[in-house]
Amino acid sequence: MTQEMILANATLVLPEETVTGSIVVRDGKIVDMAQGKSVLAGAEDCEGDFVSPGLIELHTDNLERHMKPRPKVDWPHQAAIVAHDAELASVGITTVFDALRVGSILSGERRNYGKYARSVADEILSMRDSGGLRISHHIHLRAETCSETLVEELAEFGPDDRVGIVSLMDHTPGQRQFTDVSKFEAYVRGKYAMDADGFDDYVQFLCGLHAQFGTAHEKATVVAAKRFGAVLASHDDTTVEQVATSAAYGIHLAEFPTTVAAAEANHRHGIANIMGGPNLVRGGSHSGNVAAMELAQHGLLDIISSDYVPSSLLLGAVMLGRQWGNLAKGMHAVTAAPAKYTNLEDRGRLEIGLQADLIRFRLTEGVPALRAVWHKGIRAA
């Protein structure tokens, strides 16, 4: 049965501008668009609200929060996936790359963590294929090079898993995100109730893992990403030298560069910079690194990720639009840009023939208020 929807008298968010018009959706695709305020019979009057492509999220830790709502509490995975899916739909995200850690620490006395990515990926893919989820889910493997089992865990995945992104993660204290070890100490001791002696032992343990496995794990991750056909991303680049290494590996995405120098180097190499929505909204990095808005002011911010606060994606895009004096440009960072860099050619823009992933929102005292979300033309929230 043909399903048709017409959204009229809307402020359509195009890649470079906003225009008043209407959009026609039929059987999950955009089939027509026109400018003007007219509302035909059977159309939904959007009353001037913004209608934008659905948001595309490339790096979120939100699923892990649902699986472990408190320390030492394991929530049933299927229930966690459904709750995560519903939460993302409720904030306008219609495509997500679920970030799953690969690389575990099984020895040592502090903060051991076991593997989970393969089993959770199976559950996500099964629920996706059965039609049990509201939005599109893809797999993003966060490869922890400072770990013990990365190579074995990567070997559990293959091209049939359609892994979309593989990111090189190195959280060894004293560099990248935690160049300032005091920031790492505050994070770890606060989260795990660790005393000072225990923290010192933990740092030495992690540095030992990095010395033993870091280089080999980095190279194995690059090889695995090519085997999967995945986009390769770096994480927390700090120096020009680190960016040069990323470029040599064929990296196209840089997640959360920590300095202006690294962000500038990424652009010189044609690598897109991703910054966190929470950093934008809060006005700075919780780790003491470069502020996302500073990169935006330098023209160095390409894509926003909600990271650990899903609602920050739309709010961050609106804030960027205000900074740049162009809402369409801000929304581009959460729609067309992430689609482009992950080879999703069927979405991310309001264009005839593309998938009808849409959101409707208005601004209330500068804050976006969502009115509706559609995925493939079907109401998702």
Helices and strands as residue ranges (DSSP letters): E 4-13, E 18-26, E 29-35, E 44-45, E 50-53, E 55-60, H 62-67, H 77-90, E 93-102, H 117-129, E 136-144, H 150-154, G 159-161, E 163-169, G 176-178, H 181-192, H 196-228, E 231-235, H 240-249, E 253-255, H 260-268, E 272-276, H 277-282, H 292-297, E 303-305, H 312-324, H 327-332, H 336-341, E 358-364, E 367-375, E 378-379
